[in-house]
Amino acid sequence: MAQTASSKQVGTATLTLGDKTASLPVLGGTLGTDCVDVRKLQNELGVFTFDPSYGATASCESSITYIDGDEGVLLHRGYPIDQLAENSTFLEVAYLLLNGELPNKAELEKFNSGVMRHTMLHEQIRSFWSGFRRDAHPMAMLCSVVGAMSAFYPDSINVHDERQREISAFRMIAKIPTITAWAHKYNVGQPFVYPKNEYSYAENFLYMFHAVPAEDYKPNPILTAAMDRILILHADHEQNASTSTVRLAGSTGANPFACIAAGIASLWGPAHGGANEAVLKMLAEIGHKDNIPEFIKQVKDKNSGVKLMGFGHRVYKNFDPRAKIMQKTCHEVLGELGIKDEPMLDLAIELEKIALEDDYFVSRKLYPNVDFYSGIILKAMGFPTQMFTPIFALARTVGWISQWKEMMEDPSNRISRPRQIYTGAPTRDYVPLEKRG
Ligand code: CMC
């Protein structure tokens, strides 16, 4: 395991409230913004901090992923995302996220086979699908089936056993492609395709997703490489909403399958992982380039509730480095598939161009994020729109389990429990029913 230093005190902040003064340590990590440590604030000044959507709060120390939103930088364990996307494989990135260092050849082989031998689901899990409606959203199936894994792998529930934590990580990473592919097979009424461990991780997913028993399946190396890259680009993103959900659930000692199910639920929303599905719906609604100005007008009207999906990010205020790689991959995939004229792509490019020249977006530092182009690639690769967010969940499972593992190994971990500003009724006496007006 990589040895990483904890944060260090780099200064002191002084906060005065009435006649009391608190000296608060300022902590610095390896890179990034320093943080005022407010843990003693209540004892010293009798107040809490208020930051409802955590825009100004660091919730943990982590050595996994670093984002510099102003510079458009994303690092996993120090390695830039573009280098990983160009040169690595998804399972190698998974090893890196989990263990802190790139593996040597023997370590990678052991890890690959360690993960791939867990790809099958307990056969009893199969019967879960028959309980769902055929048109059930695959994210609903993912949440339920992943949560249900707690009932099938009771040994993994011992979160204090290091070996069991490792096996849970293997199980989650290995089984989530099978669960995702089977959710689709159930939707379309095709037979479930069992995993083939001789395939690479991305190849195996494409196989389980696209193959049917009646025909031979020949993996396309370019599409497999694109799939692998899409998975790498979604693998982790530090303390985003779903990862924070996983950590919050995990802080109580809940088992990893329950925590990841919570993460999947959190990812589903259109402000987060659901945006890739929402982008395609938005492009379909716009329909034609001529309708872009009217759409942009709606986006700028705060009362319309319309957002430019796939644009904006809480942290990136310059560009999302994943979006750039995604755009390049999009052209490669369309080229490989011989798609010369993809109206959705033309529309997306035009929409991006118009938005990037418009003061509304420029002044608010709104740029395309990872979801803007991913849907177009996934659509070209034959994935139905409602599978986009499950594929994001498949990839992010590696990040979630790495962050959960890091938290479980941190001796200072204790239950996460925010406070509130109470704005309800003050204390009052119960009024019997017959005396109420
Ligand atoms: N379209 C139009 N206006 C926007 C958008 C957008 N996509 N995003 C932000 N704004 C406006 C927002 O209304 C606000 O305007 P004002 O200052 O006049 O009130 C300003 O920009 C600042 O935005 P914010 O709402 O404070 O930003 P946030 O950090 O709370 O939200 C976000 C970030 C990603 C939820 C938001 O940008 C958004 O809803 N984007 C569309 C959904 C999307 O693409 N999500 C995927 C994010 S990346 C992958 C992932 O995390 O899963």
Residues whose N, C-alpha, C, O or C-beta is under 5 A from the ligand:
A	BS01	CMC	P270 A271 H272 G273 A275 V299 V306 K307 L308 M309 G310 F311 G312 H313 R314 R364 N369 V370 D371
